[in-house]
Amino acid sequence: QGKSLCYQIPSLHQNQVAVVVSPLISLMQDQVHKLNGLSNEPVATFLGSAQQDPQEERKAFQGDYNLIYVTPEKLATAGFLNSLAQLHAVKPIGLFAIDEANCVSEWGHDFRPSFRHLGESLREHDRLAQIPILALTATAVPRVQLDIMESLRLRNPLKSKQSFDRTNLKIRVLKKSGG
């Protein structure tokens, strides 16, 4: 949940859209459910093959939501970026958040080819190219970090890293009893 606050808070505070690209449909559904449960009106939706309500995409492109979660495959579908550009004219898109950005890197442990072209798609679209890109991952060694920055065409990126040693987490190992 900590990484997601990096795009949720600015989007909600500034009343702008954050387009969140995530590889995990269940995580998107969970975050949308939690966010909408905290608000009087829905503030988030997910678009893609698991979306059962055909009206969600229309409502998203009308500017009804501050957070739009999509898979990289959905972002790559014909016309989707043009629809986002039309949305941007109605309600500003404040940022593109690439969650689990390690999937962008061919050196990452969860590489997905559809992630690899995100930077090219976003930076070459005439009406979306200037929108900031936020890349988030908890699992990127220096070589993967560099590959993410290059692949997403990040411009003068701020890198913020935290230790994996988190004092709020406890790990215990117990001996299994029996067979």
Contacts in CASP RR format, 6 or more apart in sequence:
PFRMAT RR
TARGET T0000
AUTHOR 0000-0000-0000
METHOD contacts of the structure
MODEL  1
QGKSLCYQIPSLHQNQVAVVVSPLISLMQDQVHKLNGLSNEPVATFLGSA
QQDPQEERKAFQGDYNLIYVTPEKLATAGFLNSLAQLHAVKPIGLFAIDE
ANCVSEWGHDFRPSFRHLGESLREHDRLAQIPILALTATAVPRVQLDIME
SLRLRNPLKSKQSFDRTNLKIRVLKKSGG
3 99 0 8 1.000
3 136 0 8 1.000
3 137 0 8 1.000
3 138 0 8 1.000
4 20 0 8 1.000
4 31 0 8 1.000
4 99 0 8 1.000
4 136 0 8 1.000
6 97 0 8 1.000
6 134 0 8 1.000
6 136 0 8 1.000
7 18 0 8 1.000
7 20 0 8 1.000
7 67 0 8 1.000
7 95 0 8 1.000
7 97 0 8 1.000
7 134 0 8 1.000
7 136 0 8 1.000
8 18 0 8 1.000
8 35 0 8 1.000
8 67 0 8 1.000
10 16 0 8 1.000
10 18 0 8 1.000
10 94 0 8 1.000
10 95 0 8 1.000
11 17 0 8 1.000
11 18 0 8 1.000
11 66 0 8 1.000
11 67 0 8 1.000
11 94 0 8 1.000
11 95 0 8 1.000
12 43 0 8 1.000
12 66 0 8 1.000
12 67 0 8 1.000
14 94 0 8 1.000
15 66 0 8 1.000
15 91 0 8 1.000
16 66 0 8 1.000
16 91 0 8 1.000
16 92 0 8 1.000
16 93 0 8 1.000
16 94 0 8 1.000
16 95 0 8 1.000
17 63 0 8 1.000
17 65 0 8 1.000
17 66 0 8 1.000
17 67 0 8 1.000
17 68 0 8 1.000
17 87 0 8 1.000
17 88 0 8 1.000
17 91 0 8 1.000
17 92 0 8 1.000
17 93 0 8 1.000
17 94 0 8 1.000
18 66 0 8 1.000
18 67 0 8 1.000
18 68 0 8 1.000
18 93 0 8 1.000
18 94 0 8 1.000
18 95 0 8 1.000
18 96 0 8 1.000
18 97 0 8 1.000
19 68 0 8 1.000
19 70 0 8 1.000
19 75 0 8 1.000
19 84 0 8 1.000
19 93 0 8 1.000
19 95 0 8 1.000
19 96 0 8 1.000
19 97 0 8 1.000
20 28 0 8 1.000
20 67 0 8 1.000
20 68 0 8 1.000
20 69 0 8 1.000
20 70 0 8 1.000
20 96 0 8 1.000
20 97 0 8 1.000
20 99 0 8 1.000
21 70 0 8 1.000
21 71 0 8 1.000
21 72 0 8 1.000
21 75 0 8 1.000
21 96 0 8 1.000
21 97 0 8 1.000
21 98 0 8 1.000
21 99 0 8 1.000
21 115 0 8 1.000
21 118 0 8 1.000
22 28 0 8 1.000
22 69 0 8 1.000
22 70 0 8 1.000
22 71 0 8 1.000
22 99 0 8 1.000
22 100 0 8 1.000
23 71 0 8 1.000
23 72 0 8 1.000
23 99 0 8 1.000
23 100 0 8 1.000
23 103 0 8 1.000
23 110 0 8 1.000
23 112 0 8 1.000
23 115 0 8 1.000
24 100 0 8 1.000
25 46 0 8 1.000
25 48 0 8 1.000
25 49 0 8 1.000
25 50 0 8 1.000
25 71 0 8 1.000
27 99 0 8 1.000
28 46 0 8 1.000
28 69 0 8 1.000
28 70 0 8 1.000
28 71 0 8 1.000
29 46 0 8 1.000
29 50 0 8 1.000
31 44 0 8 1.000
31 67 0 8 1.000
31 69 0 8 1.000
32 44 0 8 1.000
32 45 0 8 1.000
32 46 0 8 1.000
32 67 0 8 1.000
32 69 0 8 1.000
35 43 0 8 1.000
35 44 0 8 1.000
35 67 0 8 1.000
36 42 0 8 1.000
36 43 0 8 1.000
36 44 0 8 1.000
42 64 0 8 1.000
42 65 0 8 1.000
43 65 0 8 1.000
43 66 0 8 1.000
43 67 0 8 1.000
44 65 0 8 1.000
44 66 0 8 1.000
44 67 0 8 1.000
44 68 0 8 1.000
44 69 0 8 1.000
45 51 0 8 1.000
45 56 0 8 1.000
45 59 0 8 1.000
45 60 0 8 1.000
45 64 0 8 1.000
45 65 0 8 1.000
45 67 0 8 1.000
45 68 0 8 1.000
45 69 0 8 1.000
46 56 0 8 1.000
46 68 0 8 1.000
46 69 0 8 1.000
46 70 0 8 1.000
47 56 0 8 1.000
47 57 0 8 1.000
47 60 0 8 1.000
47 68 0 8 1.000
47 69 0 8 1.000
47 70 0 8 1.000
47 74 0 8 1.000
48 70 0 8 1.000
48 71 0 8 1.000
48 74 0 8 1.000
49 71 0 8 1.000
49 74 0 8 1.000
51 57 0 8 1.000
59 65 0 8 1.000
60 68 0 8 1.000
60 87 0 8 1.000
61 83 0 8 1.000
61 84 0 8 1.000
61 86 0 8 1.000
61 87 0 8 1.000
61 90 0 8 1.000
62 87 0 8 1.000
62 90 0 8 1.000
63 87 0 8 1.000
63 90 0 8 1.000
63 91 0 8 1.000
70 80 0 8 1.000
71 114 0 8 1.000
72 103 0 8 1.000
72 112 0 8 1.000
72 114 0 8 1.000
72 115 0 8 1.000
72 118 0 8 1.000
73 114 0 8 1.000
74 80 0 8 1.000
75 81 0 8 1.000
75 118 0 8 1.000
75 121 0 8 1.000
76 114 0 8 1.000
76 117 0 8 1.000
76 121 0 8 1.000
81 121 0 8 1.000
81 122 0 8 1.000
81 125 0 8 1.000
81 128 0 8 1.000
84 93 0 8 1.000
84 128 0 8 1.000
85 125 0 8 1.000
85 127 0 8 1.000
85 128 0 8 1.000
87 93 0 8 1.000
88 127 0 8 1.000
88 128 0 8 1.000
88 131 0 8 1.000
89 127 0 8 1.000
93 128 0 8 1.000
93 131 0 8 1.000
94 131 0 8 1.000
94 132 0 8 1.000
95 131 0 8 1.000
95 132 0 8 1.000
95 133 0 8 1.000
95 134 0 8 1.000
96 118 0 8 1.000
96 122 0 8 1.000
96 128 0 8 1.000
96 131 0 8 1.000
96 132 0 8 1.000
96 133 0 8 1.000
96 134 0 8 1.000
97 133 0 8 1.000
97 134 0 8 1.000
97 136 0 8 1.000
98 104 0 8 1.000
98 115 0 8 1.000
98 118 0 8 1.000
98 133 0 8 1.000
98 134 0 8 1.000
98 135 0 8 1.000
98 136 0 8 1.000
98 152 0 8 1.000
99 136 0 8 1.000
100 110 0 8 1.000
100 136 0 8 1.000
100 137 0 8 1.000
101 115 0 8 1.000
101 135 0 8 1.000
101 136 0 8 1.000
101 137 0 8 1.000
101 140 0 8 1.000
101 148 0 8 1.000
101 152 0 8 1.000
102 108 0 8 1.000
102 109 0 8 1.000
102 110 0 8 1.000
102 137 0 8 1.000
102 139 0 8 1.000
102 140 0 8 1.000
102 144 0 8 1.000
102 148 0 8 1.000
103 110 0 8 1.000
103 111 0 8 1.000
103 112 0 8 1.000
103 115 0 8 1.000
104 115 0 8 1.000
104 116 0 8 1.000
104 118 0 8 1.000
104 135 0 8 1.000
104 147 0 8 1.000
104 148 0 8 1.000
104 151 0 8 1.000
104 152 0 8 1.000
105 111 0 8 1.000
105 140 0 8 1.000
105 144 0 8 1.000
105 147 0 8 1.000
105 148 0 8 1.000
105 151 0 8 1.000
106 116 0 8 1.000
106 147 0 8 1.000
107 141 0 8 1.000
107 143 0 8 1.000
107 144 0 8 1.000
107 147 0 8 1.000
108 139 0 8 1.000
108 140 0 8 1.000
108 144 0 8 1.000
108 147 0 8 1.000
109 139 0 8 1.000
116 151 0 8 1.000
118 151 0 8 1.000
118 152 0 8 1.000
119 133 0 8 1.000
119 151 0 8 1.000
119 152 0 8 1.000
119 153 0 8 1.000
120 153 0 8 1.000
122 128 0 8 1.000
122 129 0 8 1.000
122 131 0 8 1.000
122 133 0 8 1.000
122 152 0 8 1.000
122 153 0 8 1.000
123 129 0 8 1.000
123 153 0 8 1.000
133 152 0 8 1.000
133 153 0 8 1.000
133 154 0 8 1.000
135 148 0 8 1.000
135 149 0 8 1.000
135 152 0 8 1.000
135 154 0 8 1.000
135 157 0 8 1.000
137 144 0 8 1.000
137 148 0 8 1.000
138 164 0 8 1.000
140 148 0 8 1.000
145 159 0 8 1.000
148 154 0 8 1.000
149 157 0 8 1.000
END
